[in-house]
Amino acid sequence: MRIIAGQYKGKNLKYPKNHSFRPTQSKVKEALFNIIQDRVGDSVFLDLFCGTGAIGLEALSRGARKVVFSDENTQLLKQNLQGIPPECYQVVAGDIKKFFKFNQEKFNIIFLDPPWKEASLYEYTLKAIFEFDILETGLIICEHYKKIEVKNGFPAGKVRTYKYGSTYLTVYDHATQ
């Protein structure tokens, strides 16, 4: 696993060597950044359920001003952040409820990829994003298994789903409301 473009292109990322870990596939990551490329530069980017931080690190590499990483286990993330200037990121360790309780930031792009076995986290997280008003005009991207329906979690606005095998990216564009 590595960063595929930008300032940190080629940086190798550490990841767990177990079967329960499900990293975003390279083709999906590349497609994601092709979709959002015009919006990443100078953005404040939130990587929820970030795992190793691969998506947020890719955003930093491609010009995001700041990335906030949130996950229950941040051990590998912290290793992957070595060599990245600390003023470019913030790490929030703990569950998603803790994140919303203490967060003071607003974001231009929010990426979420909860464990697929916990599908209820999509609904909870989307509801909380709007309830806590943390999205500036911008994007919410949900990476999810094809059998998980997330469109109903969004208010009126532009929602589009991109399909890559069994992985779907559902993108909500708050700018078009």
Backbone hydrogen bonds, N-H to C=O, Kabsch-Sander energy under -0.5 kcal/mol:
donor,donor_aa,acceptor,acceptor_aa,energy
3,I,11,K,-2.0
7,Q,61,S,-2.7
9,K,6,G,-1.7
10,G,3,I,-3.1
11,K,8,Y,-2.4
13,L,1,M,-2.8
21,F,18,N,-0.9
29,K,25,Q,-2.8
30,E,26,S,-2.8
31,A,27,K,-2.0
32,L,28,V,-2.9
33,F,29,K,-2.3
34,N,30,E,-1.6
35,I,31,A,-2.1
36,I,32,L,-2.0
37,Q,33,F,-0.8
39,R,36,I,-2.5
40,V,36,I,-1.0
41,G,37,Q,-0.6
42,D,63,G,-2.9
43,S,40,V,-2.3
45,F,43,S,-0.6
45,F,66,K,-2.7
46,L,109,I,-2.9
47,D,45,F,-0.5
47,D,68,V,-2.9
48,L,46,L,-0.7
48,L,111,F,-2.8
49,F,70,S,-1.0
50,C,47,D,-0.6
50,C,70,S,-2.2
53,G,50,C,-2.7
57,L,53,G,-3.0
58,E,54,A,-1.8
59,A,55,I,-2.1
60,L,56,G,-2.4
61,S,57,L,-2.6
62,R,58,E,-1.5
63,G,60,L,-1.7
64,A,59,A,-2.5
65,R,43,S,-1.6
66,K,43,S,-1.7
67,V,88,C,-2.0
68,V,45,F,-2.7
69,F,67,V,-0.5
69,F,90,Q,-3.0
70,S,47,D,-2.3
71,D,92,V,-1.6
74,T,72,E,-0.6
78,K,74,T,-2.6
79,Q,75,Q,-1.3
80,N,76,L,-2.5
81,L,77,L,-1.5
82,Q,79,Q,-1.2
84,I,81,L,-2.3
88,C,85,P,-2.2
89,Y,86,P,-1.1
90,Q,67,V,-1.9
92,V,69,F,-3.1
93,A,91,V,-0.6
94,G,71,D,-2.0
99,F,95,D,-1.7
100,F,96,I,-2.1
101,K,97,K,-1.9
102,F,98,K,-2.0
103,N,99,F,-2.2
107,F,134,I,-3.3
108,N,44,V,-2.6
109,I,44,V,-1.6
110,I,139,L,-2.4
111,F,46,L,-3.2
112,L,141,I,-2.8
113,D,48,L,-1.1
118,E,115,P,-2.1
121,L,118,E,-2.1
122,Y,119,A,-1.5
123,E,119,A,-0.8
124,Y,120,S,-2.2
125,T,121,L,-2.6
126,L,122,Y,-2.8
127,K,123,E,-2.3
128,A,124,Y,-2.4
129,I,125,T,-2.4
130,F,126,L,-1.5
131,E,127,K,-2.6
132,F,128,A,-3.0
134,I,129,I,-1.9
136,E,107,F,-3.3
136,E,134,I,-0.7
139,L,108,N,-2.3
140,I,172,Y,-2.1
141,I,110,I,-3.2
142,C,170,T,-2.8
143,E,112,L,-2.4
143,E,141,I,-0.5
144,H,142,C,-0.5
144,H,168,Y,-2.7
146,K,166,S,-2.1
148,I,145,Y,-2.4
149,E,147,K,-0.6
150,V,148,I,-0.6
153,G,150,V,-2.0
154,F,151,K,-1.6
158,K,173,D,-0.9
159,V,157,G,-0.6
160,R,171,V,-2.4
162,Y,169,L,-3.0
164,Y,167,T,-2.9
167,T,164,Y,-2.0
168,Y,144,H,-3.2
169,L,162,Y,-2.6
170,T,142,C,-2.6
170,T,168,Y,-0.5
171,V,160,R,-3.4
171,V,169,L,-0.6
172,Y,140,I,-2.9
173,D,158,K,-2.6
173,D,171,V,-0.5
174,H,138,G,-3.0
174,H,172,Y,-0.8
175,A,138,G,-0.6
176,T,173,D,-1.2
177,Q,174,H,-1.2
